[in-house]
């Protein structure tokens, strides 16, 4: 699907049938944004022919080296940027490609993204604020950075709640707890990768002389925001490491309690077992064998040998 945004005077119009631009150079020159969602090969070929732009393949757009993430030529800039997706069970970064040529922005994506829908609404309400594709591109990144900040804030609150759960509502769901910590670490890792990718792109983009100087201040502010978010993601990594150490410590304490119980039980029952073993020997001569109080005496020794360690442990405060 392709949505074509073009300005007719100060009015914004959107069309999905690009054949309207075939041969109409005046109308084509007014296009400021082509948003392509899951484009077919025919749609890509038509746009390349109509606007004279070469598109990167999906495989090329997913390359991670900086030369593939940002490429600037005399007439155009090609950018591949990560957009974080958290709607699914496992968060991941989805690559979106941007092509800036003259005043036109072309975006190629293969997932529905809330950032684009939110910007579309802003574009409808205030088309004058976005003079060309460079303004649209920077605003899309700004919206995504704000969304990343919301994700980091939510993650921070989730980590705080999980920490309280470790201390106050600890149960034996060890595997579930470790799984939550691991999922938070994966999400934070994706956030950090996403932010560092945008930082590299904007650092290269700010050096370009193709955009209006009025955008420079906005880009500087976005870079500062990204820097603060990267620092906060580092803080979340430290909190998660600390939380994992706390959880393992609590788990170790619980295991020690169980071992302590077994140790006490062994100390209680070993002496009576020893006494019973002695008097259970099949020897002809045992001092208490024919004693009237021998049975009671052996029982008394067993009880005494069991109670004495308990009393000693109680006095020492071990139980």
N, C-alpha and C positions, 0 to 999 in steps of 0.2 A: 504494500500500500504506500502511496506517495501523497503527501499533502504539500501543496505549493502555496506559499504565502507571498503575496505581492501587494505593493502599495499603489493605490490609484488616488493621486493627490495625497490627502492625509487619511484616507480611508483604507483599512486593511481588508483584503479579500483573500479567500482560500478556495482553491480548486483542486480537484483530485484527478482531472482528466488533462494530462499534459499536451494532448493533441491541440489544445487551444493555442498553444505557444508556437506551433509549427508554422514557420514563415512570418510570424508577427514579431519583428525585432523590437518594436516599441514596447510591447507588452512584456516581452522576455527581459528587457532591460530593467523593468520595475520589480522583478522577482528579488526578494531578499533572503528567502529561506526555503530550501527543499528538505522536507523531513521524510526520510525513507525508512519504513518499517517492514522488515522481512521482504526486501525487494527481490523480484524475480530477475532472471537473466535478461529477459526482454525489456523490463523497466530500466535496468542498469544500462543496457545498450542504447535505449532511446534517450536517456538523460545524457549519456556521454556524447552522443551525436548532436543533440539539441544544444547543449551548453558547452561543448568542446572540453570536457573534463574526463580524465582517466581515473577510474576507481580502483582502490586497492582490493585485493581479494580478502575473504574472511581470514584465511590463514596468515596473510601478510599483516593484517591489522592486529593479530594476536601475538606478534613477535614482541619480546620484552626489552630488547636493546633500545637505547634512547634514540638511535638513528631511525628506528622504525616507529617510535612513539611520536616524534616530532620531526617533520621534514619541511624545509622552506626553500622555495624556488623563486625565480624572478616574478612570476605571476600568481603563484598560489602557495598556500600552506596546507600541509596534510598533518593531521593530528589524530592519534589513537589514544583514547583516554578510558580509564577504568571507571565504571559506575557500579556502586555496591548494591547488591540485591539481597534483601533480608526477608522477603515474603515467604520464601520456601523454608523447609526444615533446616537445610544447611546453607548458610550465607556464602555468597561467592561474588567475585568481581566479573562483571560483564563488560566486554570491550565495545566502545562506541567510536566510530570513525567520523571525523569532521574534515571537510575540505573548504577552505576559504579562498575564493578567487574573485578579485575585484571587490565588489560589495556583496557578493553572494555567499551564503553559507549553505553547505549540503551536509546533512547528518545521515549516517547509515547505521542502523541498529537492528538487532535481531531479537529483542525482547521489549515488551511493554514496560516503560519506565515512567514513574510518577513525576519525575523532574520535568519531562517534556510536556506532560499534560498541564502541570502547574504553570510552566512558562507560557504555554499557548493561551491560557486564560489571561495572564498579565499582558500578553501581546495584543489580545483582542481589546482589552480595556484601555490600554495606553500605547497605541502604535507609534506615536510621535517620539517616545522616549528611546526607541530602538531604530537608529538611523540606517544601519546596514548590518551585514552579517557578523561583523566583529563585535558589535554591541550585543547581538543575540547570543553569540558564543560565550562571551564573558558572563552574561546573565545566567545562562544555563549552568556554567561551572559554579557561579555564586550560589545558585539554588541548591546544587548538589553538595557544596561545602556545608551549607546550613543543615541539610539533611544528614550529612555525616556527623555534624556536631550533635544533632538530636540522638543519633544512634549511639554515640559515645556516652552521652549523658544517661541514656536508658541503661547501657551496659554497666556504667558506674553504679547506678542504683541497684541493679540486679546483683552485682558483686557485694554491695553492702548488705543486702538482704540475705545472701548466701552465707556471708560471714556471721551474721547474727544466728542463722540456723545452725551453724556448726557449734556455736557455744550454748545456745539455749534449747534447741529442739533436736539435739543429736539422737539419731536412731541408728539402727544397724544397716541402713541403706548405703553401704560403702561404695558399691559400684555406681549407683546413681549419682552420688556426690562427686566422685571422680569424673564421671561423664559430663556433669554440668560444668565443672572447672575446665575440662578439656574443650568443651564447646565454646565457652567464653574466651578461652585463649585463641581458638581458631577464628572466632569473630573479630577479636582485637587484632589478630595478625592480618586479616583481610582489610580491616579499616586502615591499618598502618600502610599496607601495600598500596591501597587506593589513594591515600593522602600523599605519599611520597611520589607516586606517579603524577599527580596533579601539580605537586611542587616542581618537579623537573620540567613539566610541560610549560607551566606559567613562567618559570625562570628563563626558558628559551623564548617564549612568546613575548615577554616584556622587552627583549632586545630587538624585536622586529620594528621596522619603520613603516609598516603597511597600515597600521591602525591609527586612529585619531589620538592625539596626545591627551585628550580629555579622558581617555580610558586608562591612562597610566596609573592614576591615583587609585582607581578601583582595583587594578591588578596588584598594586603594592599592598593594599588592604587585604586582598584575598591571600596573598603570600604570607602576611603576618598571621591571619586566621589559621592557615594551614600549619604554620610553625607551632602555634599554640596547641592545636589539636594533636599534632604529632607528639609534642611533649606530654600531653595528657594521656595519649595512648601508651607512651612509655611508663607513665605512672600506673596505668591499669595493669600493665605487664608485671610491674613490681608488686602490686596488690594481689594479683593472682598467684604469683610465686609465694608470697607471704601467706596467702590463704591456703595454698596447697601444703605448705610446711606446717601450718597450724592444724589442718585436718589430719595430716599424717601423725602429728604429735598427739592429738586427741585419740586417734585410732590406736596408737601405741599404748596410751594410758589405759584405754578400755581393754586391750589385750593383756596388759600387765595385771589388771584387776582380775581377769579370768584365771591367769596363771597363779596369782596370789591365792585365790580360793582353792585351787587344786593343791598348792603347796601346803596350805593350812590343813586341808583334809588329809594329806599324806602324813603330816606331823602328828595329827590327832590319832590316826588309825594305825600307824606303824608300831608304836610301843605296845598297845594292847595286842596287836597281832604277834609281836615278838613274845609276849608273856604267854599267850595262848599256844604258841608253837612250842615253847619250853615245856609247858605242862601237858602238851599233847604227845610228848615223846614216849615211845614204848620201851622204856627201861624198867627193869625190875625194882631198882632202888631209886626212889624219888623221896626227898625228905617229907613232903606234904601228902604223899600218896595215900597213907592210911590215917591221916589226921582228920578229925571230925569237922574242923573248920577250914579245911584245905580249899574246898570249892569256893566258899565265901571269901577266903583270903585272896584267891586268884582273881575273883571278880573285882574285889576292892582294888587290887593292884592295877587292873585294867582301867577302871574308872579314874583312879588317881593319875595314871600315866597319860590319860587323855585330857583331864581337866588341868593338870599342871602347865602344859604348854599354852593352853588357852588363857589361863590366868596371867602367865608371863607376857604373852603377846598383848593382852589387854593393858597391862601395866605400862608396857613400852609404847603404847599408842599405835601399834601396828595394825590393829583391827578395831 
